[in-house]
């Protein structure tokens, strides 16, 4: 199973502005997102990200299985094809493998991403760096993560100023 962190950040390292503002994300093009999304069979997101996305209106991930990682044992699920998981991240990855998941997208948020990186469960990272400085907001990596070497697979600069970097995480 391939687990990919596909995420966008401001140049100063925020994945959302104050009050979870993401209005600055991918406003002019999809920058390969649709192609990537078509390869994904399961989304993995943290509880906070789930709550933010639900408040945005129509559920954007209809037709894709979504696993919400939470400490809660009674999360109310209000979206289609969604379940919650409250065990260890290694147990979640094992469960998804056993269920035949081929490609999972680690959506976020920051604590979940740090947990996945700490457990060495991410194989690929795609970061779209937007040409904007937010000054404050939700950091890309809010907690310490272990040092990991990355191998650059591709780097693409767009006329808009967005730069997309694709890395493979090197195994020790």
Secondary structure, DSSP 8 states (H G I E B T S, - for coil): -EEEEEEEEETTSEEE-GGG--TTTTSS--TTHHHHHHH-SEEEEEHHHHHHHHHTSS-TTTTSEEEEE-S-S-----STTEEEE-S-HHHHHHHHHHTT--EEEEEE-HHHHHHHHHTT---EEEEEEES---SSSEESS-S------EEEEEEEE-TTS-EEEEEEE---
